Amino acid sequence: MDAGVLVLIALAVLSAALVMGIGLLAFHHFAGSARSFPCAYRSGEHEDWSRGLLHYDTGRLDHYGRGGPFRQPLHKWQRSALDLGIAREENPAAFPWLNAPVIAVPCEYADTRFELALGLEHYTGLRSWLESVPPGWNANVA
């Protein structure tokens, strides 16, 4: 082989490794932030769970699928309109990517119902974040 071809192949391999390394580092940084945490999502009670990532934003909760933060969020829920139902414990073996105990909670947003499964500490944080929302524009405040 020509020396120029070998140099081009080596540069291509090095470039690909560099891009993958930077992407992996950025994903781990984003996923490890205090405002992001792993979850499971399903659109209905009889649907399969899908792995995902939830991310707190200023006034909303974003749900990312398997592609993580490098893709557009699959769902964006405004904080003031998201309603969590009564939580129940799930079998942690069904969710190996979540910390046990695993809590599943039915949710409602603009007449759309779905379920989220989270580790207990993330469920507690999400519930607190939602309940601390300031009153809406039509709330009666003394």
Secondary structure, DSSP 4 states (H G I P E B T S, - for coil): --HHHHHHHHHHHHHHHHHHHHHHHHHHHHHTSTTEEEEEEESSTTSPPEEEEEEE-SSEEEEE-TTGGGS--SEEEEGGGEEE---EEE-GGG-TTSPSSEEEEEEEETTEEEEEEEEHHHHHHHHHHHHTPPP-TT----
